[in-house]
Amino acid sequence: MNDEKYRNSFPLPAESPEKIDKIMLNTYFGAQKFYLLKTALELRIFDYLSDSKTSKDLSSILDLDPVLTELMLKSLYELGIISITSKNGETHYINTFASDNYLKMDSVYSKSPSISASFKGIDKWVNLSEIMNGSKSEVMENVFFPEIIKRMANDCKCWELQKTVEYISKFSEFKSAKKLLDVAGGHGLYAISLGMLNENLNAFVFDLPDVTIETKKFIEKYDAKNVDTIAGNFFKDDFGENFDIIFSSYNPGGKNPKVAKKVYNSLNTGGLFITKQAFPKLTKNMPDTLNNMEWNFNSFNSTGKGSIRYTFEKDLTFEEYISYLEKLGFEVLETKPVYELTEFKEEMFPNIIIVAKKIN
Ligand SMILES: C[S@@+](CC[C@H](N)C(=O)[O-])C[C@H]1O[C@@H](n2cnc3c(N)ncnc32)[C@H](O)[C@@H]1O
C-alpha cells in the first residue's frame, strides 16, 4: 500500500462534478429532442402518420434505417407527439390531434413555417462566438416585417386570433363601433376577423408601407370588403381620427408613450383601446436571460432595441404604461395575461392584454 503516492496522483477535488455533469446531460438531452423534431419534420413523418403505420411501413416508404425509424417513432411517442395503437398484435403509430393539425405540412393550421424558422434561429447560437466578437447583424425593418407577418398570420390563426377577437367582440363598445384601427396590424387578420363579426365596421390596418402591400393580399384572400390599409410609421405619422376601437398587438410601439398619446388623440370619447403586448418581467430566470441574450444578437435599422427581450428604447414597464394611460384620460377596464385569454395552462410569454376606455 502506498497511500501517499495514490493521494498525490489522484487528489480528490474539493467538490464533486455532479452539477456540471447534470447541466451537460440536460443540455445534450434538449439538443437531442431539438434535432429529433427537426428531422421528423424534414422527413415529413407527420404527413405520413395521418393514417396509422408500423415503423416497418414507414422505414420502407421513406427508405430509412429500420432500427432508427422505430426508435424515432418511440421517442416521438414518449414526447407525446404521436400515439400508439395495436393492430393484429403489431404496434402502429398515428398522429395525435395536435400533430395532425399543427405539424403536417399541408394542414391549414400547419405551424411548420414558424417551427422551421426557429430551427434556423438556432444557427445564431452555433455562430455565437462571431456575434460575441462584434459581428452583430442589422435587421432591415422594411424587409424583416413583410416576411415575419406571414408567419405570424399563420401562427395566430391557429388559436390566439380567435380567442382574442371573441374576447373583444363581447364588449358593447365593439358591438356598436363603426370605425376600427389596428395599429401595426401586419397581416391584418385581427381587423379582418373583427370586420366579419361586426359588418357595420370600417376597419383600417395601419402599418409600414412595405407591409401594407402584404396586408392587401390578406384582405383580398378573405374578401374583406370593409377593411382597408393606411401606410405609415407610428413614430412619425398620425393615425387619423374618430375611431371607436383602436387595437394593437405585439409591435415596437406597443409600450411607447408617444404612440399611446397618438392612440388617445385618434379615439372617440367612450371608445376602447385594446392592446396586447409583451411586458417582460425582470426575473433571474435562466430562459429569460438566454432570450434577452438572443434579443441582443442583432439590431433594427431604425427602431432602437432595449436590452431586454421584446423591449425598445423609451418603452414603459407594465405599471408605468397603465399609469400613463390613466394620466392621458383612459379608464383601464381590464388587464389579463394572454395565457389566460387563450386558456393555456402555463405562461410561456409575458404577454398581457389591456382594455382601456377613453373617458375624457
Ligand atoms: C410582430 S408584428 C405584429 C403583427 C400583428 N399585429 C400581430 O400581432 O400578429 C409587428 C408589426 O409592427 C409593425 N411595425 C413595426 N414598426 C413599425 C412602425 N414604425 N410603424 C408602423 N408599424 C410598424 C410591423 O410592420 C409588423 O406588422
The ligand as an SDF file (V2000), in Angstrom:
LIG
                    3D

 27 29  0  0  0  0  0  0  0  0999 V2000
  -44.5690   41.3850  -34.6240 C   0  0  0  0  0  0  0  0  0  0  0  0
  -45.5360   42.1040  -35.8660 S   0  0  0  0  0  0  0  0  0  0  0  0
  -47.1760   42.0400  -35.2310 C   0  0  0  0  0  0  0  0  0  0  0  0
  -48.2280   41.8620  -36.2860 C   0  0  0  0  0  0  0  0  0  0  0  0
  -49.6540   41.7240  -35.7450 C   0  0  0  0  0  0  0  0  0  0  0  0
  -50.0600   42.9130  -35.0450 N   0  0  0  0  0  0  0  0  0  0  0  0
  -49.7780   40.5290  -34.8390 C   0  0  0  0  0  0  0  0  0  0  0  0
  -49.8750   40.6820  -33.6190 O   0  0  0  0  0  0  0  0  0  0  0  0
  -49.7700   39.3770  -35.3330 O   0  0  0  0  0  0  0  0  0  0  0  0
  -45.1000   43.8100  -35.6120 C   0  0  0  0  0  0  0  0  0  0  0  0
  -45.7860   44.7200  -36.5800 C   0  0  0  0  0  0  0  0  0  0  0  0
  -45.3930   46.0630  -36.2700 O   0  0  0  0  0  0  0  0  0  0  0  0
  -45.1770   46.7430  -37.4860 C   0  0  0  0  0  0  0  0  0  0  0  0
  -44.2930   47.8970  -37.2700 N   0  0  0  0  0  0  0  0  0  0  0  0
  -43.0340   47.8730  -36.7890 C   0  0  0  0  0  0  0  0  0  0  0  0
  -42.5250   49.1220  -36.7040 N   0  0  0  0  0  0  0  0  0  0  0  0
  -43.4970   49.9540  -37.1720 C   0  0  0  0  0  0  0  0  0  0  0  0
  -43.5900   51.3610  -37.3320 C   0  0  0  0  0  0  0  0  0  0  0  0
  -42.5620   52.1460  -37.0130 N   0  0  0  0  0  0  0  0  0  0  0  0
  -44.7270   51.8750  -37.8050 N   0  0  0  0  0  0  0  0  0  0  0  0
  -45.7800   51.0610  -38.1430 C   0  0  0  0  0  0  0  0  0  0  0  0
  -45.7590   49.7270  -37.9940 N   0  0  0  0  0  0  0  0  0  0  0  0
  -44.6330   49.1740  -37.5170 C   0  0  0  0  0  0  0  0  0  0  0  0
  -44.5350   45.6740  -38.3540 C   0  0  0  0  0  0  0  0  0  0  0  0
  -44.5170   46.0130  -39.7110 O   0  0  0  0  0  0  0  0  0  0  0  0
  -45.3880   44.4760  -38.0290 C   0  0  0  0  0  0  0  0  0  0  0  0
  -46.5210   44.3850  -38.8290 O   0  0  0  0  0  0  0  0  0  0  0  0
  1  2  1  0
  2  3  1  0
  2 10  1  0
  3  4  1  0
  4  5  1  0
  5  6  1  0
  5  7  1  0
  7  8  2  0
  7  9  1  0
 10 11  1  0
 11 12  1  0
 11 26  1  0
 12 13  1  0
 13 14  1  0
 13 24  1  0
 14 15  1  0
 14 23  1  0
 15 16  2  0
 16 17  1  0
 17 18  1  0
 17 23  2  0
 18 19  1  0
 18 20  2  0
 20 21  1  0
 21 22  2  0
 22 23  1  0
 24 25  1  0
 24 26  1  0
 26 27  1  0
M  CHG  2   2   1   9  -1
M  END
$$$$
